[in-house]
Amino acid sequence: MCQTLIAQLQDCLGVDQVITDPATQAGYLADWRGRYHGRALAVVLPQSTAQVAEVVRLCVAANTPIVPQGGNTGLCGGATPDTSGRAVVVAMTRINRIRDVDARNFSITAEAGATLDDLKAAADSVDRLYPLTLGAGHRSTLGGTLATNAGGLQVLRYGMTRDLCLGLEVVLPDGTIWSKLGGLRKDNTGFDLKQWFIGAEGTLGLITAATMKLYPQASARALVWLDLPDTDSAVRAHERAQSVFAGSQTAAELISAPTLALVRHHLPEAALPAGVHWPPSPNHWALMIEVAAHDAAFLESLLDGWQRASAAQGCASGVIVTDTDGQQALWTIRKGLAEAQKREGISIKHDISLPISHIPAFVNDASAALEQRFPGIRIIVFGHIGDGNLHYNLSYADAAQNAVLLAQSDDAHQIVYEVVTRLGGSIAAEHGIGQLKTGWLEQHAPAGSLDLMRKLKDVLDPKGLMNPGKVLADRH
Ligand SMILES: Cc1cc2nc3c(=O)[nH]c(=O)nc-3n(C[C@H](O)[C@H](O)[C@H](O)COP(=O)(O)OP(=O)(O)OC[C@H]3O[C@@H](n4cnc5c(N)ncnc54)[C@H](O)[C@@H]3O)c2cc1C
């Protein structure tokens, strides 16, 4: 049966596009963090929507699980197959054409395997902006970012991937193609079906193409760097920034001093620009605020307003970085945080969101409870404070202690998620559930939500073959 399916896949795609050799498969079978390792019957690389549809039909006929994969930069193991060796991994990286850029409609239609950098370059070529910005933009794909509803560094101004999407083309779990591409911003013709697939992490179908929003390019930008004594001051500074900058504020990033210390250690080439200093103590926090405007004079008036508002409230207005190199240097540091954390070694990760006003209470309550249970634990915190989204990672500075900590990771998650839930937050802000958090979702999903998700899954994928064991714990 397996050999028959492999032969059929080879007939459909060509022998070169069906990888069965374990050494060549290896890069597709582990996640970016190296936390999950799976096995697969084959890794296939289709180049068109029709080929994806045929692959799905063949797999369904052979009762074979399908694992969609984009750039394989996801942080929850969603693109890694299980260890049974039964699944076919459908790598979408070769179905990657930009189909259309409509500058006048501020929209772009591209195939799922196009990377964020591809989309940005295509938009840039017609003086438009594709705003989704992540540290892994050279590898993260349009399909992967839709499937995880990725967020990133500019959500405050432009929204999550879901907010950017105007239309989708999807291969459903029975191999039929559903397509509703196009550049409409208003279209109330019944259910908004594309929303089912966005954030579903490949459990309801394979996204093959999408139409996404573009925006005007900003010609003038500035970054404000604030060194603050606590998260309460950071929330107040963000509130002040929102009132002064309003729609011109594109980012608000919070970084704890221990997180910056990791960057200094692991990425020593990432230097702060002149005038900006590393936080003086481990209890301090850096807040990076980005403002973008369409002309320099307007930007200047916004920054004047910021300085006046800060002075009126008796607060520091921070270092204002207006030169491109200085801004680039700060973004290099911000985008390097995940890499620095990876080089430091394994940690217990949380990607949580809270009402912004509750961030100080979360930081205080969670760190007190963790310190009591795990004395001396090091908490690495950074994230998109403007979206209420924190990355909250736990490890010991002494790596020898981390094996013991990992064995107790359920206790750590329990502590963090209890505080998150009590404060009205979410256990999964922007990275999704994957296989990392299925059990925690069972415990923390709002009443009725999982039942509804399962009903939808059963209707679309009655055999449970589409990315099994991801998002919803496997019952098949
Ligand atoms: C350095 C670094 C920084 C990051 N920063 C951020 C950040 O700031 N914000 C953020 O939100 N994320 C961030 N991420 C996480 C990651 O980049 C995103 O989750 C991204 O959306 C994954 O895209 P991908 O193409 O790599 O998808 P993959 O990792 O390949 O897959 C992710 C999930 O989507 C499914 N999938 C992939 N392609 C398709 C498709 N075509 N159709 C259906 N399902 C599909 C997979 O099955 C899997 O469940 C970061 C990751 C790294 C490594």
The ligand as a Tripos MOL2 file, in Angstrom:
@<TRIPOS>MOLECULE
LIG
   53    58     1     0     0
SMALL
NO_CHARGES

@<TRIPOS>ATOM
      1 C1         13.2000   33.8060   14.6040 C.3       1 LIG1
      2 C2         11.7040   33.6610   14.6150 C.ar      1 LIG1
      3 C3         10.9140   34.7650   14.9110 C.ar      1 LIG1
      4 C4          9.5210   34.6340   14.9140 C.ar      1 LIG1
      5 N1          8.7730   35.7310   15.2230 N.ar      1 LIG1
      6 C5          7.4330   35.6220   15.2020 C.ar      1 LIG1
      7 C6          6.6190   36.7470   15.5230 C.ar      1 LIG1
      8 O1          7.1090   37.8190   15.8570 O.2       1 LIG1
      9 N2          5.2890   36.5990   15.4480 N.ar      1 LIG1
     10 C7          4.6940   35.4080   15.0870 C.ar      1 LIG1
     11 O2          3.4710   35.3390   15.0310 O.2       1 LIG1
     12 N3          5.4330   34.3160   14.8060 N.ar      1 LIG1
     13 C8          6.7820   34.4040   14.8620 C.ar      1 LIG1
     14 N4          7.5380   33.2970   14.5870 N.ar      1 LIG1
     15 C9          6.8750   32.0150   14.2960 C.3       1 LIG1
     16 C10         6.7300   31.6750   12.8100 C.3       1 LIG1
     17 O3          7.5720   32.3680   11.9870 O.3       1 LIG1
     18 C11         5.3210   31.8230   12.3740 C.3       1 LIG1
     19 O4          4.5080   30.9270   13.0880 O.3       1 LIG1
     20 C12         5.0760   31.6010   10.8700 C.3       1 LIG1
     21 O5          3.7530   31.9580   10.6620 O.3       1 LIG1
     22 C13         5.2860   30.1870   10.3850 C.3       1 LIG1
     23 O6          5.3620   30.2080    8.9600 O.3       1 LIG1
     24 P1          5.9930   28.9750    8.1940 P.3       1 LIG1
     25 O7          5.7970   29.2060    6.7420 O.co2     1 LIG1
     26 O8          7.3710   28.7430    8.6350 O.co2     1 LIG1
     27 O9          5.0220   27.8100    8.6700 O.3       1 LIG1
     28 P2          5.4120   26.3560    9.2100 P.3       1 LIG1
     29 O10         6.2480   26.4490   10.4080 O.co2     1 LIG1
     30 O11         5.9220   25.5360    8.1050 O.co2     1 LIG1
     31 O12         3.9600   25.8280    9.6160 O.3       1 LIG1
     32 C14         3.2600   26.4180   10.6790 C.3       1 LIG1
     33 C15         1.8570   25.7820   10.7410 C.3       1 LIG1
     34 O13         1.1210   26.1410    9.5810 O.3       1 LIG1
     35 C16         0.7530   24.9750    8.8330 C.3       1 LIG1
     36 N5          0.9290   25.3270    7.4250 N.ar      1 LIG1
     37 C17         2.0590   25.7590    6.8060 C.ar      1 LIG1
     38 N6          1.7970   26.0610    5.5220 N.ar      1 LIG1
     39 C18         0.4950   25.7950    5.3280 C.ar      1 LIG1
     40 C19        -0.3730   25.9100    4.2120 C.ar      1 LIG1
     41 N7          0.0590   26.3640    3.0350 N.pl3     1 LIG1
     42 N8         -1.6740   25.5610    4.3560 N.ar      1 LIG1
     43 C20        -2.1440   25.1120    5.5430 C.ar      1 LIG1
     44 N9         -1.3650   24.9840    6.6400 N.ar      1 LIG1
     45 C21        -0.0670   25.3370    6.5300 C.ar      1 LIG1
     46 C22         1.6780   23.8670    9.3250 C.3       1 LIG1
     47 O14         1.0700   22.5990    9.2020 O.3       1 LIG1
     48 C23         1.8670   24.2690   10.7740 C.3       1 LIG1
     49 O15         0.7720   23.8280   11.5340 O.3       1 LIG1
     50 C24         8.9270   33.3950   14.6020 C.ar      1 LIG1
     51 C25         9.7290   32.2980   14.2950 C.ar      1 LIG1
     52 C26        11.1050   32.4230   14.3030 C.ar      1 LIG1
     53 C27        11.9140   31.2190   13.9660 C.3       1 LIG1
@<TRIPOS>BOND
     1     1     2 1
     2     2     3 ar
     3     2    52 ar
     4     3     4 ar
     5     4     5 ar
     6     4    50 ar
     7     5     6 ar
     8     6     7 ar
     9     6    13 1
    10     7     8 2
    11     7     9 ar
    12     9    10 ar
    13    10    11 2
    14    10    12 ar
    15    12    13 ar
    16    13    14 ar
    17    14    15 1
    18    14    50 ar
    19    15    16 1
    20    16    17 1
    21    16    18 1
    22    18    19 1
    23    18    20 1
    24    20    21 1
    25    20    22 1
    26    22    23 1
    27    23    24 1
    28    24    25 2
    29    24    26 1
    30    24    27 1
    31    27    28 1
    32    28    29 2
    33    28    30 1
    34    28    31 1
    35    31    32 1
    36    32    33 1
    37    33    34 1
    38    33    48 1
    39    34    35 1
    40    35    36 1
    41    35    46 1
    42    36    37 ar
    43    36    45 ar
    44    37    38 ar
    45    38    39 ar
    46    39    40 ar
    47    39    45 ar
    48    40    41 1
    49    40    42 ar
    50    42    43 ar
    51    43    44 ar
    52    44    45 ar
    53    46    47 1
    54    46    48 1
    55    48    49 1
    56    50    51 ar
    57    51    52 ar
    58    52    53 1
@<TRIPOS>SUBSTRUCTURE
     1 LIG1         1 GROUP 0 **** ****
